[in-house]
């Protein structure tokens, strides 16, 4: 027992409670989830063997609405990490201003070793196992690491069979043809681009012509690059595990996406300078940096090489706390992960609203709604950050976001009479 990840999350909440001047009771109630479901999922494998997988659904806090959070299929899943992730969802959903509490699910499985039919049986088995505790107005899961729209489609089908009616709103990020929405594919990266644009507006005099570097060219990074270019910025560096492409004249992002889709490697992009180090994108001359690949990329060891003035965290936890402090000392600003990469969960909320009404918005209409929410979220945090900064030294945008997110859950629990 004991998880460093969970300890860190709890320490963050403790710090936020102190920083915001909230009563100690807020920490007491948020430091434990409301409910934990542990399930065993028997799956008949293709070779005839029976395997029994362990899974969880953690329902952390429901003060603001139904629980909401992804389902992770991963071999290293632990219950404590799942609790930590559910706790973070309470903070993220609260900050995003959507009517959801926090939840998270997980199954300990090496999903890459499963055949398609084994994955389907496991997905359906997990949906059946958690069915008694989820529902379109109770707990609404979505994909996370190791799960995807196809998995959501199997799960919504399984749940609907149990309910004996179609229940589209019980899982989100479904394929567009099955009550999903086309914006979901790029929602996280699009949200990051809105953050880049709004931060540039406040701190750099606008996004037009600003140099942007993106580390990671997966679902988050590629759409961050695509949309920020559409908004008028110049994408000068992109990297993936194959290396970094650098072109101060500007990279053609659509061509880069084509090259990545066709060859799997960004380094095959036909123009610009090729640097073997995938981290080189972090160090190029840029105004805005999107660390959109994975956690712990900007550390005390390399932070001095980062030149960007605005860092928009598309990935979860790409900047260590020590490196973040150094960035602020240098005059840079870090738009924190749980604000910057919330486009996916906000899009899930929009899909759910469509599903509850059996209504379909077209792509432009949906994107406009997503953009408005993300922009407002940035502005709320920006204003809180500027006001806190004027009163106390060493305040970061992450601190302001944390206090705002705690404030909303706190108020909800207070009005309900829980505190
Ligand atoms: P992904 O697997 O689609 O893409 C990851 C990309 O990063 C790949 O292009 C890979 O080549 C690249 N990469 C890996 N290590 C690298 C390195 N050291 N240097 C440069 N590039 C590297 O993953 P994703 O869904 O885009 O997720 C990326 C991050 O964004 C994760 O931290 C994830 O938790 C976070 N995130 C994603 C979403 C979402 O909706 N996809 C939502 C919220 C947060």
Boltz pocket constraint, residues with backbone or C-beta under 6 A from the ligand:
constraints:
  - pocket:
      binder: B
      contacts: [[A, 188], [A, 215], [A, 216], [A, 217], [A, 218], [A, 219], [A, 220], [A, 221], [A, 239], [A, 240], [A, 241], [A, 242], [A, 243], [A, 278], [A, 279], [A, 292], [A, 293], [A, 294], [A, 295], [A, 314], [A, 315], [A, 316], [A, 317], [A, 341], [A, 342], [A, 344]]
      max_distance: 6.0
